[in-house]
Amino acid sequence: MARDKNEAINSYIGDMLALEDHIEKALKGQLTDLKDYPDVVTELRQIHHQVEHHISDLRALSDRRNSGGVAQTVKRAGSAVAGAAAGVIDLVRSEGLPKNLRDDYTAFNLANIGYLMLHTTALALGDQEVADLGRQHFRDYADAILRFDTLVPASVVRYLQQEGLPATDVVSQVNRTVKEAWDEVEEAPAAESFTQTGR
């Protein structure tokens, strides 16, 4: 049986609420576990604060929609989405700072694409309120991902040095590599040709 448009949108809202809940718990634990890394904690605290806002926004949105569908969808989708998130964010990790940040980065990208899908679905089905929320949360995660492009290399070098390895400070060089890569992607015509050909 075909879903109606509200059910389609509600399924994405449920997915994102389940994922954000999982990310929030992981970040909350890291804020305590990583207290020896104040620069990292500062970044994570800002992102954690945004995640809490996202959860609040999603819950308020589901309350306003008040169809019962969102609550049921969260229960159905929550375990599957949280299970997928658990694969990239372990709530109790001991592999060291760089791997924790790698897992965070992966989770943020999962949330980022999820919000892009929510935005697209809502826009295509004529629900501007949900489309606007999806767009804002997508931007929030895009910003977090860009900040991690700088945070992760510095954390890797610091961790290697703390492990007693002869690691030199290559952070500026790596940051240039990241910037060059993003600049090249922005200049490449691939996205435009993909849209035009429909492939």
N, C-alpha and C positions, 0 to 999 in steps of 0.2 A: 504494500500500500504506500502510495506516494506521501511524502511529508508535506505539510503546508509551510509557508515561508517563516512563520514564527518558530516552528519546530526546528527548521534548518538553522536559524540564527541562534536559538536557545542552545543547540548542541555545541556551537562554538563558544558561547558564553560559559557553559558548563566546563568545557575543556580548559578554558583559560583560568577559571576560578580554581579548578583542581591543580593545575600546574603552578599558579601563583602561590597557593597554599603550601605546596611542597618547597618551592624556592624560598619562601619566607622562613620556614622552619630551618632549612639548611643555612641560610645567611645568619639567622639569629644565633645558631650554634657557633658559627665561625667568628662572630663578633667577640665571643668569649675566648675561643680557642686560639685566636691569632693576636691576642693582646700585645705580644712582643713585636708586632709589626704595625706601628701606629699609622703609617702612611696608607697601608692596605686597609686597616680598620676604618680610616676616614672615608675612603672610597666605598667600602662595603656598607658603612652606615648610611651614606646617602642613597645608595641603591636599595637597601633594606627599607628605608623610609618610603621610597617610591613604590616598592612592592606592596607595602601596607596600604598605601593610597589606592593602588590598583585593586587590591582585594576589596577595600571599602567601596570603590566605584562599581565594581562588578556586582557586589551584593546589593547595593542600592539600585542598580539597574534591574537586577532580577526581581527585586521587591516591587519596583514600578511596573514591570511587565506583568507580574502577579498572575501568571496563567497556570502556575503549578508545574508547567513544563520545565522551567529552568531547574527547580529543585529536584525533580525526577531525573533530569538529564545529568545533573551534577553527580547524583548517586550512581547512575549507570556508567557515565564516562569517567568519573573521578578515579576509580580504581585502575582503569586502563591507562589514563594519562599520567597519573601519579606513578604507576608502575614504570612507564617509559622514562619519566623524570628521575626515578630512583636509579635507573641505569646510568644516568649522567651526574647525579648528585647523590652521593652517599652521605647520610646525615651524620655518620660517625666515621671520620676518615683519619688516617695517620700516615699518609704517604708524603706529607710535606706540602709546604705552601704552594709551589708552582703547580703541582697536580691538582690541588684544591681549586686554584684559580682557573686552571684549564677546564675543570668540570663546571665551574660557575659560568665560564664563557660559553660552553656548550649549551647549558641550560638557558642562558640569556638569548642565544640564537634560536633555540626552540620556541621560547616565548615570543621572540621578535617575529618569526614566520607565522606563528599562531595568530598574533594580532593582525598581521597583514591579511591573513585569510579571513579573520573576523571582519575587518574593515571592508574587504572586497565583497564578501557575502552580503553584508548589510547594505552596502552601497548598491549592489546589483539588485537587491530585493526591495529597495526603496525605504530603508529604515535609517534615516539620517542621524538620529541620536546614537545608535549603536555604531554606525560608521565613524562618527566623530570620536567616540571613545576609543575605538580600535586604532584610529589614526594617531591619537595622542599617546596611547600606550606603546604603539610601535615606535614612535619617535623617542620615547623615554628609553626603550631598550636599545635603539640604534645608538643613542648617546652613550649608554653604559658600555656597549661593545667597543666603541671607538676609544673610550677611556681605558679599557682593558688592554688595548693594543699597545699602550704606553706602560701600563702598570705591570703587565706580565713579564716583559723582558727584564725590567729592573728587579723584579722579585726573583727571577731565575738566577741572575748573576749574584745577587745577595745570598741566595740559598746555597749556591755552589761554593761561594767563599766561606760560608758558615760550616759547610761540610769539610772544609780544609783542602778543597781542590784549588789548583792554581788558575782560577778564573780571572781574566782581565775584564775591565769595565768596557763592554762593547755596546752599552745601551744606546748611545748617540748614533752609532752606526746602524743598529737594528731599527731604531726609530726612523732613520732615513729610508731604510729598506721598506718599512711599512708605508710611509708617506708616498714613496715612489710607486709602490704597487697600487695604492688607492688612486693616485693621480693617473696612472696608466689605465686603470679600469674605467675611470670617468671619461677619459679621452677616447676610449675604444668605441667603434661604431657597432659592436655586436648586439647590444640591447636594441638599438634602433632597427637593425636589419631583422632581428628576431620578430619584432612587432610587425614590421612591414610584410614579411613573408608568411607570418602566421605559423611558423615552425617552432 
